Amino acid sequence: MHSVSNVRSRLLALLNLLSAYADTLCRVMLFLACFGMVAVIGAQVFFRYVLNYSLFWSEELGRVLLVQLTFFGAAVAYRASAHIGVDTVVCRLSPAGRTMAARLTHVACLFLFVVMAVYGFKFADFLSVQMTTTLGVSKRIPFLAVPVSGCIMALHCLCFLFGPPSSTPCVSASARQGREDSRA
């Protein structure tokens, strides 16, 4: 029994380590994509309004970088549990019920992430023969953000599922109202 527990804890430690590395990689990608997007769009504005010349490739590159920001940002937000959630029903459950609801939510998310990864890779293969209009690269390259982020989110999800049980933190309606009043 002790060896099974030891193996499980070592596998969980490995999952958490991989999740942390993937999160760091996503954060680097977010920084680069954000910096690139600001630089490209800034250059386009400068060229268009100051030099009266248009960078024909800037709009497409900006769009590609926005897709990268969206999907890798979703992976970072999922790991940090920073996505918006409606907890009205869940907060009425017992702590054990909240834990079960959190586990069921992660199982549903895992299913979605696996579908996203599998069909994302299939669609990326389908796009491999098509080229982007102005950048001249295979459409597969920018689209790979979808299945890769699906794999990363599935990894984060496995950490949530096999990690220690957690329940959804609930905030009472009066505390929520107090927070909203202080913002006004």
ABEGO torsion letter per residue (X at the ends): XAAAAAAAAAAAAAAAAAAAAAAAAAAAAAAAAAAAAAAAAAAAAAAAAAAGBBBAAAAAAAAAAAAAAAAAAAAAAAAAGABBBBAAAAAABBAAAAAAAAAAAAAAAAAAAAAAAAAAAAAAAAAAABBBAAAGBBAAAAAAAAAAAAAAAAAAAAAAAABBBBBBBBBBAAAAAAAAAAAX
